[in-house]
Structure formats: structure tokens, C-alpha cells
Amino acid sequence: MSKSASSDTQFFNSFSMVLGILIAFAIVLFAVARSIGADRQGTAVLAEPLHLASVQKNIAPFAQVAIAGKDNSALAALSSPAGAAPAVNVPATGEQAFTQVCSACHSTGVNGAPKMGDHAAWGPRIAQGKDALYKDAIAGKGNMPPKGGTTWPDAAIRMAVDYMVSQNK
Ligand code: HEC
């Protein structure tokens, strides 16, 4: 009786050990599979648009023509690496917006842009009311490109208009 009990214990011990090893092995396999899977999925999602964008860039024409007064935002989209132009460098203040972009035309008066500080040029424009100025600055007018050629949100353009109006009253 005591002999059979001891052989049962022995059997049980080796059986649990084998079982334990198998379970540990399964866990290791599972972990390895998970990490390989996550790796592959991660790069597949990231790499594909990047790859597409680089192909797009390689087959894009060398030169692009930006036309004043037309919506040129598609050009920016083509040359940006992600394929779509993100609203980069969105200014925090109207003054920043003006300095970054609007000043290119509005501090020199190029192409008939109303110049900063030129009250005679701004007077009748400001008299139209801010809503008209916002609308023209966002949609474009004559040689004024929509949003000054930026992809900024409307709010940033309105801030810039507010700043320009405040400086030209
Ligand atoms: C490429 C040159 C150029 C840039 C850049 C530019 N503008 Fe202009 N803007 C013009 C010209 C030219 C006009 C005059 C359009 C007209 O009256 O025919 C104008 C007119 C305006 C007017 C007056 C619109 C009206 O109703 O009379 C506002 C407001 C204005 N721009 C705001 C901006 C703001 C804000 C920016 C920057 C985000 C900006 N502009 C960037 C060229 C430019």
C-alpha cells in the first residue's frame, strides 16, 4: 500500500513537471507570436501611406505653377510628404499670422494689396464691415489668394484680419 502511494506521488510530480514545462512553452510561443504580429501590423499601417506618398512624390511633375487668385492648396498637398497638407504652423495670434504670411503682400503692397498703414487704401475696405473682410480673406479676392495661400483654419485668418484692421484704422 505504501509502495503504491509513493509511486503515485512520483507519477504526479513528474506529470506536473511535464505539464508545467508545456504550459511555459505555450506562453513563450504566444508572447513571441504576439510581438511579431504587433510589429508587422504596426509597420503595415504606417508604411503603406508613407510608401504611397513617396511613390506619388516620385511620379509628380517637377514643376508646379501657383496661380495668384486661384486655390493653390493642392500644390502644397502634392509636395508635402504625408500626401495631404496638414495645417502646419498655425499661428497663435493675428500678429504672428500677419508676420508669417500676410505681410509678404500686405507690407509691400505688391499686386495692389492694401498696404499696412495705408489708411486711404484700408478705409473703404474696413467700411465694408469685418464680415466682408473675413469672407474675402478666406475665399480670396482679385490677386488675394484664398486664406493668403495657407491651409490655416478660418479662425486664424479672422485673427489676422482683426490684427490688420486694428493696425489700419
Ligand atoms: C499673394 C499676396 C497676398 C497675400 C499673401 C495676402 N494677401 Fe490679402 N490681399 C492681397 C491683394 C492683392 C488684395 C487686394 C484684393 C482686391 O481688392 O482685389 C488683398 C486684400 C486683402 C483684404 C481686403 C479684402 C477686401 O474685402 O477688400 C484682406 C482683409 C486681406 N487681404 C487679408 C489677408 C490676410 C489675413 C492674409 C494672410 C493670411 C493675406 N491677406 C495675405 C494680396 C495678398
Residues whose N, C-alpha, C, O or C-beta is under 5 A from the ligand:
A	BS01	HEC	V101 C102 A104 C105 V110 N111 G112 A113 P114 R125 A132 L133 D136 A137 K141 G142 N143 M144 P145 K147 G148 I157 A160 V161
